[in-house]
């Protein structure tokens, strides 16, 4: 039976390669700027299962991103492009323009993976790009690169 909830769908795509005992003891804080609650829940579920020592915070509005980053000082930012108020690329520019936040790696997570869009985002300072739906192993491998 096809899982309808995004969390169930992604969980059913989990590959067996990641053993439950393979839990990493990486610590840190990830800020996810995303307005879709099921996407936030999915990332939370993946982290609970495989990176339980990582703390996930989230912000729904792009305009609040800078304030939230300064308050929480995350080690990594996950950024959706289609936010309710401003586009994720603007959020990226705001973060990159501020000397207090430009050192924090930003990974874009979006279904919009057009080559011209990607190029623009990388030029603006994005470190990586993951497409939705999230592929769990790719996600874990990618965040590990930036949290070491």
N, C-alpha and C positions, 0 to 999 in steps of 0.2 A: 504493500500500500504506500502511496506517495505521501510523504509528510508535508503538511500544509504550512505549519509554523516555521519561520526562517531558522529558528534555533534547531528544531528537530531536523529540518532539511540538511543543515550544515553538519549536524551531529551524525546523521546517517551517512554523510560523505567522509567521515573520519576514516583515515586509513589505519590499518592495523600496525603500521610501522612504528607509530608512537605507542610505546608501552606505558601503561598506567604508572609503573614504577619509575618511569623516565622523567619524573617531575624535577624541574630545575629549581635551584635555590636562589635564583636571581631576585634581587630586590630592586625597588624603585617605584616611581609613580608615572603612570601614563594618563595623559589627558586626551579624551576622545571628544572632538568637536563634531557633533552629529545630532540631527533632530529626529531621527527615526528610532523609537524606543526599542523595537525588536533587534535592530542592528547593535545597539548598545548592549542589550541583554545577551546577544550572541557572543560578542567580544568578552563580556564578563564571564560567560559560561566557559569559553575556551581558556581564559586565564585561570579561573577557579580549578579547572581540570589539570592544566599543565604548568601554570606559573602562579601557584597560590600566594607567593610572597610579593607579587606585584599588585600595586594598588591602582584601580581604575577609577578615574574621576571623569565626569562628562559635563559638557556645556552645549546647550542647544543653539544659542545665538552667536553668530559670528562676531557681532559687535561687542559681545562681552568677553571674547576670547582673550584679548590682551590682559584685561583685569584679572581674569581667572588664572592665566598663566603666571602672572606676577604674584598672585595670592598663594598658588599651590606649588610653584617651582617644579614642574614635572621634568622627568628625564627624557621623555619622548612625547610627541604630540601626534595623534592620529587625526586626520582632517578630512571630513566629507566635503564635497564641492557644492552640493545643492542644499544650502541652508535656508531657513525661512526668511532671513533678513538680507544678508549680503552673500555674494558668491565666495566659495572657499578660496579662490585665487586671491581675492582681496584680503582675506584673513591672513593668508600666507605673506602677502606684501606687508601688511601691518606688523606681523611678527618679525619679519626679516629687517624691517626698517628701524626696529627698536634695539638699541645696543644691549638691553637687559634680557632680550628674548631670542636674538638671532642665532645664538649658539645652540639652541635646543633643536634637535633633529625633528623634522616634520615628514610624516609619511601620509601621502594622500590615499584615501580609500574611497573609491567611487566606481560606478558602473560606466562612467563617461571616460572611455580610454582612447579617445581620438588622438592620433599621432601629433597633430599640431597643438592640441591641448597639453599633452604630456611634455612636449618640448618647451612650451611656455612656462609650465610649472617647474620644470627642472632649472630653467634659466632664472626663475624667480627664487630658487633656493630650496625647493622640495628635495628631500634626500632619496625618496623611493615612492613607488606607486603600486598599490594593490587594487585589483579589480574586485567588484562585488559580482556574484556571491563570493564570499571569502573562502579561500582554500586554506584549510587549517594549518597544514604543515608549512606552506609558503609563508603564512602569517607569522607563525612561531619563529621560523628561520629568520625572517626579516626583522622582527622586533629584537631578536637575540643579537643581531649585528650591532644594533644601536644602544643596547643596554649593557653591553660588556664593559 
